[in-house]
């Protein structure tokens, strides 16, 4: 029989807590749930009012994985959901993780958490701009850091403040708080940055998606600003060989990075980083930090 726990007055049946999800580290499902619970104060503000998509990996990263945006069958009635416009006339409903009980329920499904750049109050109207720096082997996050420094300076010249986190996989995400703007306008500006970076750093950056162009370079993916796209949320665990986390990092850490291991963080690293840095992405939650999206050239 599954143990029952009460979280903020909600009864939850937690399953298979001794199941090893990450064989490389022996990390169990119970430890994953403990991480999500103890990190909720960091996680929840970045999920608030954003429809959540799940990458589920119930048998660990080596087992089946499946991506879902729709509300999963069996979702408790008390878990909040919202209607999300579709690409056709039809709309769908997605989960909102607004409180600790909902987060623990989702963690029990064993998921990566992904969110769009907009909130439920303004679907398709971005309040964040994101650039996904994805290295093509043999390039690593070290090369991403070099490209990130150039992009930070370029955006600063346009009046934008960029904040950074690891993807929890191979690369970096740069995130900018912006005044509400259409996904089309945000994507156009992000594309112009990618084109400019590829022109300025031709031996380091590519902006086209063709895989043949990417070995040894950093692919600057601007497409995640599309209203239909999502990005791994800050502090989410990833379905990788080890329990890595999409972790906010400082610009000093980026500038000093010479080895990929320097910017690879496990779930067990996050508590100490929280004590040292607080939430490095906290400025994203402050509406006074938002700046207008510049008009893309052309």
QUITAFEN-V551419 format. One record per backbone hydrogen bond with DSSP energy under -0.5 kcal/mol. CO is the residue of the C=O (numbers start at 1). NH is the residue of the N-H. E is the energy in kcal/mol with one decimal. If there is no record, write none. Layout:
<<CO	NH	E> <CO	NH	E>>
//
This chain:
<<3	14	-2.5> <5	7	-0.6> <5	12	-3.2> <6	8	-0.5> <7	10	-2.2> <10	7	-2.8> <12	5	-2.8> <12	14	-0.7> <14	3	-0.7> <16	19	-1.6> <17	30	-2.6> <19	21	-0.6> <19	29	-2.3> <21	23	-0.6> <21	61	-0.6> <22	25	-1.3> <22	26	-1.7> <22	27	-1.3> <27	21	-2.4> <27	22	-1.9> <28	32	-1.8> <29	33	-2.5> <30	34	-2.1> <31	35	-2.3> <32	36	-2.3> <33	37	-2.2> <34	38	-2.7> <35	39	-1.6> <37	40	-0.9> <39	42	-1.5> <39	43	-2.5> <40	44	-2.6> <42	46	-0.6> <43	46	-1.1> <43	47	-0.8> <44	47	-1.1> <44	48	-1.6> <47	50	-2.3> <49	51	-0.5> <49	120	-3.1> <51	116	-0.6> <52	95	-0.7> <53	114	-2.2> <54	56	-0.7> <54	68	-2.9> <55	112	-2.2> <56	66	-1.8> <57	60	-2.2> <60	63	-1.7> <66	56	-2.8> <68	54	-2.8> <72	75	-1.5> <76	79	-1.5> <78	80	-0.5> <80	96	-2.7> <82	94	-2.4> <84	92	-2.4> <90	86	-1.2> <92	84	-3.8> <93	71	-1.0> <94	82	-2.2> <95	52	-2.9> <96	98	-1.0> <99	103	-2.0> <100	104	-2.7> <101	105	-2.3> <102	106	-2.3> <103	107	-2.7> <104	108	-1.9> <105	109	-0.5> <106	109	-1.4> <107	110	-1.4> <110	57	-2.2> <112	55	-1.7> <112	114	-0.5> <113	233	-3.0> <114	53	-2.8> <115	231	-2.6> <117	127	-2.5> <117	128	-0.9> <119	122	-1.5> <120	123	-0.5> <122	125	-2.3> <124	126	-0.7> <124	183	-1.6> <126	181	-1.8> <127	178	-2.0> <129	176	-2.5> <131	133	-0.7> <131	174	-2.6> <132	134	-0.8> <132	221	-2.9> <133	135	-0.6> <133	172	-1.7> <134	219	-3.0> <135	137	-0.6> <136	139	-2.3> <136	216	-1.9> <140	143	-0.6> <140	144	-1.4> <141	145	-2.2> <142	146	-1.4> <143	147	-2.1> <144	148	-2.7> <145	149	-2.0> <146	150	-1.3> <147	151	-2.3> <148	152	-2.7> <149	153	-1.9> <150	154	-2.3> <151	155	-2.7> <152	156	-2.3> <153	157	-1.8> <154	158	-0.6> <155	158	-0.8> <155	160	-2.5> <156	159	-1.8> <160	162	-0.5> <161	177	-0.6> <163	175	-3.2> <164	249	-2.1> <165	173	-3.0> <171	167	-2.4> <172	133	-3.1> <173	165	-2.0> <174	131	-2.4> <175	163	-2.7> <176	129	-2.3> <177	291	-1.3> <181	126	-2.4> <182	186	-2.5> <183	187	-2.7> <184	188	-2.1> <185	189	-2.1> <186	190	-2.5> <187	191	-2.7> <188	192	-1.9> <189	193	-1.9> <190	194	-2.1> <191	195	-2.7> <192	196	-2.3> <193	197	-2.7> <194	198	-2.3> <195	199	-1.9> <196	200	-2.4> <197	201	-2.6> <199	202	-0.5> <201	204	-2.0> <201	205	-2.8> <204	218	-3.3> <206	220	-2.7> <210	213	-1.5> <211	214	-1.3> <211	215	-0.6> <214	217	-2.4> <217	136	-3.0> <217	219	-0.6> <218	206	-2.5> <218	220	-0.6> <219	134	-2.6> <219	221	-1.0> <220	222	-0.8> <221	132	-2.1> <222	225	-1.5> <223	226	-2.1> <226	229	-1.6> <231	115	-2.3> <233	236	-1.8> <236	246	-2.1> <238	240	-1.8> <241	24	-0.6> <242	244	-2.7> <243	267	-1.9> <244	238	-2.3> <245	247	-1.1> <246	235	-3.3> <247	166	-2.8> <249	164	-0.6> <250	254	-1.7> <251	255	-2.5> <252	256	-1.8> <253	257	-0.6> <254	257	-1.0> <259	262	-1.8> <260	263	-1.6> <261	264	-1.3> <265	245	-2.2> <266	269	-2.2> <266	270	-0.5> <267	270	-0.8> <269	273	-1.7> <270	274	-2.6> <271	275	-2.0> <272	276	-1.9> <273	277	-3.4> <273	278	-0.6> <274	278	-1.9> <278	280	-0.9> <279	282	-2.0> <281	284	-1.8> <282	285	-2.1> <283	286	-1.3> <285	287	-0.7> <286	289	-2.2> <287	290	-1.1> <291	179	-2.3> <292	294	-0.5>>
//
